[in-house]
Amino acid sequence: MLFNSHIFIFLFLPITMLGFLVIGNRGYYRIALAWLIVASLFFYAWWNPVYLSLLILSILCNYTLGQWLNKNRSKILLVLGISANLALLGYYKYANFFVDNINYLFGNSYHLETILLPLAISFFTFQQVAYLVDSYRGETQHYQFLHYGLFVTFFPQLIAGPIVYHREMLPQFTNTALSRYSSDNISIGLTIFFIGLFKKVVLADNIALYTTPVFEAAEQGIALSFLEAWGGILGYTLQLYFDFSGYSDMAVGLARLFGIVLPMNFYSPYKSINIIEFWHRWHITLSRFLRDYLYIPLGGNRKSTYRRFFNLIITLFLGGLWHGAGWTFVLWGLLHGFYLVINHLWQQICNRLKILLIRWRFLKVETYQHKTQRSNIWVQGISIFFTFLAVAVAWVLFRAESLEGAMIVYKGMIGMQGIVFTFSEMPLFSEMQLAWLIVLLVIVWIMPNTYQLMRQFNPVLLTYKSRIIQPHWLQWQPTRRWAAAYAIMAAIAILSLTRISEFLYFQF
């Protein structure tokens, strides 16, 4: 069942909300939570009932193990628990990939039947691994199974995140006022949900019509011209942006309907001035998880510079592999790892050069600060543009189904397969596609994001210790004027539900 489907919007969601509020307003708080768990399990089973037992077994085992770890702090139990979770993920997600590579390297002919990937296994596995580690550290309390079950299964964030921590969610689930009716939660939640739905079905799905044929042609070995290749990758760069941003908004909005505030998972990443900032804005809860439970345990930046860079590359390598069982994802992760290394090296060089110039009195601190402030807008604009290009170049590997297809796109992007500027000679690039690219880039770079529009209503938990910059010229208010504007947006989005497409991150 998809968020962007009629059956979800007009049947599942109203019934789930009505049952939750009716039961909760009568004072049956625990029953209301149980109702929400049952609804979430039904939502998951709608995709494939066979794997519902896998999810339930995972919850039972990890909750029991978490209780033991909280009491005993056994490192052996922790290792066994993490290993069991990762083994399950590895079997379903990487078994075929591993066997195929073994066959290729050693000329074997081992064969496994195609293993259907259980929906959301990457997300609920990471979420529960974090819970086990926190239990071992003594950071979890004695939460009831009812609360833990909802922590894992809560349908707004079950399928594609955000990857939430127990300390963010479980205290909210234990609040007995949670199931009480709140008009503020309804208005805020619906507004954010329909913003996300509009992004998905109107923006992301429409630019996908121009992007998909380009990559399909590349997989068939068809040469791409310069503009066709760039049009395809820029289109995908924007498609992925609005698809994931739309999903993130819809998840936040749905959770808010039930009085739950989710952590921020997406914050205008294409406005980043460097790759370091990009990973603080894109899939924020994943990068946070990789930082807290992989990068820092590896040593983080506490050791030598070379060790720090090695840790970065290993972390992004595994982050790429998490996204998919394929060499394209591995190379995408490694490329971003090298991006981060170059970014950190550049910052170190600039900082040392500035210190030397000030120490040798070639540069005064006041002069440096004045020049920095004066040129700040232009420097930031250039930095944002080149960061965007670097990210777009890496997305080729993320989108391509094979290394051969990726190479054809890259050859087109550097002009090796012809440079043509006449639309009639480019079957995969049109005036309408160019118009879509311009409109979407304007939205991405100029317009405020959802959380900036609604900052004063605390739409999300801040994932990193930063603040949401609120534009003074455009702020959402629960007024009739804003309600009318968003009602029109919602109507356009619902009328656009003529073709139902999955969110891109559902495949991970």
N, C-alpha and C positions, 0 to 999 in steps of 0.2 A: 504494500500500500504506500503510495507516494503522497507527500504533502501537497503536490500540485495535481491532484486528481479530484474529480467530483465526489467520489465515494468518501474520500477523507474529509473534504471541506463541508459537505452537506449531510453526511451521515455519521461517520465515526467520531469526528470532533464534537458536534453538538450533543450526541448521546453521552460521550465520555464526560464532557463538561457538566451536563445536566445532572448525571448521576453523582458526580463528585460534589457538586454544590448542594444538591438536595440532601444527600447523606451527611455532608459536613455541617450544614446549617441546622440540622436536627441534633447536633452534638456528638455524632458518632464519628469521631476523628479517625480512629484506627480502622474502622470499616471503610471510610473514605479513601484512606491510603491503600487498603487492600483492593478496593475497586480500581484505583489507578494502576496498580500492579497488574491486575487481571487484564485491564484494557491494553496496557503496554505489551503484555505477552501475546494477546490476540493480534495486536498491530504487527508484532514480529512474526508470528506464525502465518500471517496472511501471505507472506512471501514464500515460505516453504515450511509447512508444519513439521517436517521430519527433523529439522535442526532446532526446534523448540526445546527438545529434551537436552540437547547439547548445552544450550544457554542455561537451563535450569540446573543441570549438573554442575556447570562451572560456578554458578552462584553458590550452591550448597557447599561445594568443596572449598572455595576460597573464603567464604564466611567462617566456616569451621576452623580452617587453618589460621585465619586472621585472629580468631579468639585465642587459639593456642599460643600464637606468637606474642600476643599482647601480655600473656601471663608468663611464658617461659623464656622468651627471647632466644630461641634456639636458631643458630645460624644454619644448622643442617636442615631444619624444617623450612627455613626461608629459601635456601638453595633448591630444595626439592619442590617447593611450591612454585617458584619462578620457572624452574626447568619444566615442570608439568604444563604450565600455561604456555610457555614458548614452544614446547614440543607439539602441543595441540595446534597452535598457530602455524608452526612450521610444516606439519603434515598437510593441513588443508590448503595452505597458501603456496608452499614451496616444494612439495614432494615431486610434482611433475617437472618443475624447473630443474631440480637437482638431478633427477634421473636423466633428463634430456642432455644435460651437460656432461654427465658421466659417460653416456653413450657416445657423445661427440668426441670426448678426449681419448677414450680407450677403445673405441670401435665396437662397443657392446650393443646389444639389442634388447636391453631390459625394457619392459613395458608396464606401465600402470594405466588403469582406466582413468579417464578424465575425472578429477575430483572437483565437485561443485563447491565453490568457496562459500561457507556460511556467511550470511549477511552480518556485517558489523563486527566480525570476529577480531579484526585488528583493533578496533576501538574499545570493546569491552575487555579484551585481554590486557591492553596497556593500563586501563583504568584499575583493574583488579591487581595487577602487578604493583602499581603504585600503592594500593591499599595494603598489600602484604608487607612491602618495605616499611611503610609508615607504622604498621602494627609492630614490626620487629624493633623499630626505633622507639616504641612506646608513645607514639604521637596520636594513636587512636583511642577513643573511649569505648566503653562497653555499650555499643549501639545494638538495638534490637534487630532481629532478622528482618522484620517488616521494613525498617528504615534502610537496611543494607540492600534488600531486594529492590526497593524503589530507586536507590542510588545507581544500581546497575541497569535496570530495565526502563527507566523513565523515558517514554517514547520520543519526546522532542529532541533528545540528544543521543538516543540509543544507536541510530544507524550510522551517522557520520560525524559524531562529535557535537560540541566540543568535548575533549577529553578532560573530565572533571576530577577534582580531588575530593576526598571524603570531607576534608575540613571546610570546603566551600558548600557542599550540598547537604550532608547529614544534619548539621545544625538547623538548616531550613526545614528539613522533613520532620524534625522533632518539635517544631513550633505548632502548638495545638490550634492556633488561629489561622493556620494555612488554608484550611478548607472553608473558611468563611467567605461569603460573597463580597467582592470589592469592585465597585464601578471603575475605580482608577486602574486596577489591573486589567479589566476587560478592555477599556479604551486604549490603554498603552499597548497591551498585547496584540489586539487586532490591528492597530496602526502599524506596528513593526512587522507583523506577519504579512500584511498585504503589500508593504513596501518590498519585502523579500519575494513574494509571489510575482510582483510586477517585474522585478529584476530578472527572475528566472524565465518566465514564459514570454515576456515581451522583448527583453533585451538579449539575454543569453541565447535563447532558442532561435531567435531570428538571425543573429550574426552566425550561428552555427550552420545555417543553410548555405553560407558562402565558404565556410571554413572546411567542413567535412569533405567536399569534393576535391579540394587541393591535396589533402593527405591521402585520400583514397587513390588519387592519380599517382602520387609518389610511391605508394605501395605496389602499384601495378607497373612501376618502372617508367612512367611517362615523365619526360623532362619538363621542368617548370621554368618559365621565364622569370626575370628579376622581380617584376611587380606581382606576378602570380604567387611566387614563393613568399615575398614579404606580406602580401595581402592575406595569404593563408595563415602565417604565423601571428601576425598582428591581430587577425580575427580570432584566432584561438586564444591568444593572450587575453583578449577582452571577454571572450566567451567564458573562459575559465574563471575570470575575475567576477563576472556578474552571476555565474552559476553558483560559485562557492559563497560569494557575498549574499546572494539571495537565500541559499540554504541556511547560512548562519543567522540571517535576520529572522527567517521563519522559525528556526529552532528557539531563538531568544523570545520571539513573540508568543509562540505556543506555550513555553514554560511560564511566561508572565501571566497568561490566562489562568494558570493554576497557582499563582502567587509565588512562583519560583524565579529567582534571578540567576541566570547562567553567567559564567565568565566570558569576557570578550574573546572572540576567536578570529576576528577579521577587522582590520582598521586601516582602510585606504593604503594598502601596501605599495601601490604604484606612485605614491607621493613620497616614497622613501628617498633619502639623499645618498644612501649607500646600502650595500648588501647586508651589513650588520643590522641596520634599521629595518630592512625588508623582512628579516626573520623575526623581528619584534612586532610585525604587523600582519604577516601572512601565516595562517594556521597557527595562531599564537599558542594555543594549548598544546599542540604537538611539539613545537620548538621548546616550550617550557618543560614538557615531560623529558625530552631528550637532554636538555640542560641539567635538570635535577636528578635524573636517574641513570644517565649515561655519561655525559660530559664531565660533570663534577666528580662522580666516583672514579673516573679514569684519571683524575688529577686536575682537570680544568686548567686554569692559568696559574696554579700555585707552584708549578715547577719551572723548568727551563722554557725558553721561547720555542725551541724546536719541539719539545714535548707538547706544548700547548697547541701548536699547529697540527701535530700528529693527532691529538685528541679531537680537534675540529674536523679533520678529514674523516676519521673513523666514525664520528657522530653523524656527519652528513651522508657518509656512505651507507650506514645502517638506516638513516632516515629515507634515503632513496629506495633501498631495498624494501622498507616497510610499505612504500607506496605500491609496489608491484613486483611480481616474480619475473623479471626480465632485465636484460643487460642495458636496455635503454634507461630504465629507472636507476640502475646502479651508476651509470655514467652521468646521469642528471644529478644524482646526489654528490658524486665526486667533483663534478664541475662546480657546484655550489660550495663545496668544501674548499676548493682552490680559490674561488671568489673571496671567501671569508679570509683565507690566509693572506691574499694580496691586499685586501682591505685593511687588515690589522697591520701588515707591514708598512703600508702607505701612511697610516696614522702614526706609527712609531717614527718613521723617517721625518714626517712633517713636524712632529713635536720636538724631536731632537734638533732639527735644523732651526726651529724657532728659538729654542733655548740657547743654541750656540750664537745666533745672530744677536740676541739680547745681551748675552754675556760678553761678546766682543764689541758691543756698543755700535753695531751696524744698524740696529733697530731698537727703537724705544718702545716700551710697553704701551704707552699712550697712543703712539702713532699706529702701532699694530692693531690695537683695539678699534681705533677710529676707522682704519682702512677696512677692517673686517666687517664692521657694522655697515659701512657705506656700500660695500660690494656684496653684501650678504644675499640680497634677493637674486642677483644675477648668478652668483655662485651656486645657490641652492637650485635654481632653475636648470642650470647645466648639469648639476649632479643628479637631479631627479631624472632628466632625460637619458643620461648615459646608464644610470642604474636600471631604468626601464628597458633599455635596449639589451643590456646584459641578461636580464631576467627573461626577455622574449627569446633571445638566442638559446638559452637553456631549455625553454619550453618545447623546442623542437624535439628533443630527446624524450621529454615527458609525454608528448602527444603521439609520436610516431610508433607504429606497431612493430617496426623492425629497424635494425641499424641501417639496412640498405635504403629503406624509405627515408630515414633521417638524413642520410648523405645526399639523396636527391634534392631534398628541401634546402640543405645547406649550400649545395652547388648552385641552386637557383638564386639564393640570397646573395651570393657573391658574384653573380652575373656569368657564371661559367656555361649556362645553358641558354644564353641569349638575353638581350635587353630590348624590350619592345614597349613603346609608349602609346600605341593605338589600341583602344578597347576592342575594336573589331577583330584584332589579331590575337586577343587573349581570351580564350573561352572560359578561363577560371578567374577572371577579374573583371568587374563591371563598375559602371558609374554608381549604381545603387550600393554596392559593397563599399566603395570609397566614401559615400555619404554616411553609411552606418559607422565606419571607422572614425570619421571626424566627430560625429555626434557622441559616440561612446567615449572617445578620448576627452572631449570637453567635460562630460559628466565625471569621468575619473579624476581629472586634474583640477577642475574648478569647483564643482559642486561639493557641499559638505556631505559627510556620510550620515547614515541613520543615527548613530549614537551621538554625533555632534548636534543633530537636529533636536534630539530628545534628552540632552545631557542633564537638564535640571530635574528630570524624573527618574534618574538613576537606572537606566535601561539595562546595564550589565555590571558585573563585578570586574574591576580592573585587574587584568591578568598580570601585567607588570606594574611596578610602582610608578605610574605616570598619570597624567591627567588628560581628560578629553578637552580639547580646545573647542570652545563653543563659538560659532559665528554669530555676531550681533545682528546681522541683517536677515537672518532666517532661523526662527525658533518655533518649534511645534508647541501648540497650545490646545487644550481640550475645548475648543470653541466650535461653533457651527460652521464658520468659514473653513477651518481646517478639516472638519468632519466631511463637509461637502467635497473638498478637494480630494481627500483620500477615498471617499466613496466612489468618485469617478475613476480613480486609479484602480480600485478594487474591481469595479465593473469591467474595465478594460482587460485586466488580468484574467478574470473569470471567463470572459467572452473569448479570450485567446487560448483557453484550454481545449482546443480542437485536436491537438496531438499531444499525447502525454509522453514526456521524455524523462529518463532517470537523471538524477543529479550526478555529475561527473565523479564526485568523491564516493559514490556508493560502490564503485568497483574496487575500492581500496579496503 
